[in-house]
Amino acid sequence: MNNPISCIITDDEPYARKGLQGYIEKIEFLELKGACEDALELGELLVCQPVDLLFLDIQMPFMSGIEFLETVQNPPKVIFTTAFEQYAIQGFELEVLDYLLKPISYDRFLKSAWKARNYFELKQSKDQLPYLFVKSNGRLEKIVFDDILFIEGMENYVAIYCRDKKIITLSTIKAIMEKLPATRFIQTHKSYIACIDNIDAIEGNIIYIQKYQVPISKYLRKGFLESISR
């Protein structure tokens, strides 16, 4: 990777934060951007300091790490750091990169850091491709990014609306969003992703793309307007 992986530590235990900070300082491809005591502080920090990766404790006061992930739209990738192994299944369901059990050794932390690096390198290489493949009706369909108008989530499926066709595939909005270049696509609603290049007009909380209307969530409106005005 050309740029280091930016990250934030969130843990209510001071010694745990200090230990993780020491590990991060030893790894050249990680860049620490902050350390928080709880999920509420983390949420405030992410507004002004977006990062690639969170080292996130699970059991914290006010809000657990799992509750934080379930309520935040498009959170960074996460590596859980916890003393409780019973949350591993929930971590898998939330698509976290890794699950570190305390006390965390440096060797185990380094292995997790490399897993994160491999993930971001793979994502970067995918972002450079002008297309993606999805499985639909028993075959792989190639979809060129330029042809995508918007994407609609429907429980365990997504509908990809293209210029001349609509493709339905077994996936989630979150999983599809990770395959798309962030500079060209933006989530406007918990169930919708829009291609910025193909937006014709915006009126109130509605995006017009050709004959379609795509909603803008009030929670995502500010981030959406900032993204299209850059």
Buried (B, 14 or more C-beta within 10 A) or exposed (E): EEEBBBBBBBBBBEEBBEBBEEBBEEBEBBBBBBBBBBBBBBBEBBEEEEBBBBBBBBBBEEBBBBEBBEEBEBBBBBBBBBEEEEBBEBBEEBEBBBBBBEEBEEEBBEEBBEEBBEBBEEBEEBBEEEEBEBEBEEEEBEBEBEBBBBBBBEEEEBEBBBEEEEBBBEBBBBEBBBBBBEEBBBBBBEBBBBBBEBBEEBEEBEBEBEEBEBBBBEEBBEBBEEBEEE
